[in-house]
Amino acid sequence: MKEHKASVQKELIGEKSASQKYRDLFIGQSGLWSFIRYELIILLFSWVPGALGIFMRKIFYPFLFQRVGKGVAFGHHITIRHPHKISISDNSFIDDYSVLDAKGDDNEGIRIGKNTYIGRNTTLSCKGGSIFLRDYSNISANCSLLSETIIEVGAYTFLAGHCYLVAGGNHRFDRTDIPIMLQPSLDRGGIRIRDDCWLGASVVVLDGVNIEKGSVIGAGAVVNKSLPEYSIAVGVPARKVKQRNKSGQDHHS
């Protein structure tokens, strides 16, 4: 476990101008053209509903992002921050009211693989960390993935609604002379969910957890320890109760 620097939100607590804070939080690039391009595209196209909106965003949103593949579709009212550090591969879909937030000074940002689905009102938020979604991953509605370090979601892995993954976000609190939020954040290694996993509704995954290939996590579980391949785990905290075997029949561990 190691310490790392404060997230961008903490750095915004200071005496910067309102304009500079806005650029740091939303755009992440200096220069007048970056500002104008971002403002115009968001103003003109982010809110347009229906097929027309999807068509217009398909044309103009690639000018914001680092890379947008073929066949990518964007819903309306998506919040986009630091888009120059967001890459989206072919045939992915970002639903209405989602948040794609890649902010950070030296992070890789957000990488979304091909044929990936981001559900309505789901948040991918980098607080100086990075988020990697592999091909064919599916993140359902109202999920939150918050990364001060790294979150990886494997291929063909899907998260049911209201899942919460937080990589980082732990703070030292041994000092009482300064607020907890201003004390160093702790890095337990991030979150890695391997290929072909299924997380049920409202699952919480904490920093430092690896969920290995083929695992199933029951609804409402809180995963605070790593799980081996093909585990079936439930509870608060989550514990392994079964093992999936290669014949396709589950048995008790």
Beta strands, then each sheet from edge to edge (+ up, - down):
strand 1: 2-4
strand 2: 67-68
strand 3: 73-74
strand 4: 79-81
strand 5: 86-88
strand 6: 93-94
strand 7: 99-101
strand 8: 110-112
strand 9: 117-118
strand 10: 123-126
strand 11: 130-133
strand 12: 138-139
strand 13: 144-147
strand 14: 150-153
strand 15: 158-159
strand 16: 164-167
strand 17: 170-171
strand 18: 185-187
strand 19: 191-193
strand 20: 198-199
strand 21: 204-205
strand 22: 210-211
strand 23: 216-217
strand 24: 222-223
strand 25: 231-234
strand 26: 239-244
strand 27: 250-252
sheet 1: 1+ 18- 17+
sheet 2: 2+ 5+ 8+ 11+ 14+ 19+ 22+
sheet 3: 3+ 6+ 9+ 12+ 15+ 20+ 23+ 25+ 26- 27+
sheet 4: 4+ 7+ 10+ 13+ 16+ 21+ 24+
end
